[in-house]
Amino acid sequence: MTGSIEPRSDAPRVPATNVHIAEVPSAAWGWSGEAPRTFRIAGWVISLFLLVMIIGNHTGRVEDLWLVGFAVLLWIVLIRDIVLRRKPRRG
């Protein structure tokens, strides 16, 4: 079948992960996954940075509301992630 994403038997494989390059092209030159722990840590750091940005030379409070709002929204997403990771999956 032409245009199929099924790997050929002679398609090169990445030795460390046994991934077909036809399925994941970026596997040929290195890491091709996600880093959920890094993303979670970055989320907490960014939310704290948003709150630190409240300290500044602006006079209006609209900026403060936006910064706090985005930080709270990020906290909701991160806390939801924590809860969903601890819950056993049904399936």
C-alpha positions as CSV (number, residue, x, y, z in Angstrom):
1,M,0.0,0.0,0.0
2,T,1.5,3.3,-1.1
3,G,1.7,6.1,1.5
4,S,1.3,3.8,4.5
5,I,3.1,4.7,7.7
6,E,3.8,1.1,8.4
7,P,7.6,0.7,8.7
8,R,9.4,-1.6,6.3
9,S,11.3,-4.5,7.7
10,D,14.5,-2.9,6.3
11,A,13.7,0.6,7.7
12,P,16.5,1.8,10.0
13,R,15.8,1.6,13.8
14,V,17.2,3.7,16.5
15,P,19.1,1.2,18.7
16,A,18.5,2.7,22.1
17,T,14.7,2.9,21.8
18,N,14.0,0.4,19.0
19,V,11.8,3.0,17.3
20,H,11.3,3.0,13.6
21,I,12.5,6.2,11.9
22,A,9.6,6.0,9.6
23,E,7.2,6.4,12.6
24,V,9.2,9.0,14.4
25,P,11.5,10.9,12.1
26,S,13.2,12.9,14.9
27,A,14.4,9.7,16.5
28,A,17.2,9.5,14.0
29,W,19.0,12.5,15.4
30,G,18.3,12.0,19.1
31,W,15.6,12.4,21.7
32,S,12.1,12.3,20.5
33,G,9.9,12.1,23.6
34,E,8.3,14.5,26.1
35,A,9.6,15.6,29.4
36,P,6.5,15.9,31.6
37,R,8.5,16.5,34.8
38,T,10.4,19.4,33.1
39,F,7.1,20.9,31.9
40,R,5.6,20.7,35.4
41,I,8.6,22.4,37.0
42,A,8.6,25.0,34.2
43,G,4.9,25.6,34.9
44,W,5.5,26.3,38.6
45,V,8.5,28.5,37.9
46,I,6.6,30.5,35.3
47,S,3.6,31.0,37.6
48,L,5.9,32.3,40.3
49,F,7.6,34.6,37.8
50,L,4.2,36.0,36.8
51,L,3.5,36.9,40.4
52,V,7.0,38.5,40.8
53,M,6.2,40.7,37.8
54,I,3.5,42.4,39.9
55,I,6.4,44.3,41.6
56,G,7.1,47.0,39.0
57,N,6.7,50.5,38.0
58,H,3.2,50.3,36.5
59,T,0.5,52.4,38.2
60,G,-2.7,50.6,37.0
61,R,-4.1,47.5,38.6
62,V,-5.3,45.9,35.4
63,E,-1.9,44.5,34.8
64,D,-1.8,42.9,38.2
65,L,-5.2,41.3,37.6
66,W,-4.0,39.8,34.3
67,L,-0.8,38.5,35.9
68,V,-2.6,37.0,38.9
69,G,-5.3,35.5,36.6
70,F,-2.7,33.8,34.4
71,A,-0.8,32.5,37.4
72,V,-4.0,31.1,39.0
73,L,-5.0,29.5,35.6
74,L,-1.6,27.8,35.4
75,W,-2.0,26.6,39.0
76,I,-5.4,25.1,38.2
77,V,-3.8,23.2,35.2
78,L,-0.9,22.0,37.3
79,I,-3.0,20.9,40.2
80,R,-5.4,19.1,37.8
81,D,-2.4,17.3,36.4
82,I,-1.3,16.2,39.9
83,V,-4.8,14.9,40.7
84,L,-5.1,13.0,37.4
85,R,-1.7,11.4,37.8
86,R,-2.6,10.0,41.2
87,K,-6.0,8.7,40.2
88,P,-5.8,5.1,38.8
89,R,-6.9,4.8,35.2
90,R,-10.0,2.9,34.3
91,G,-9.9,1.1,31.1
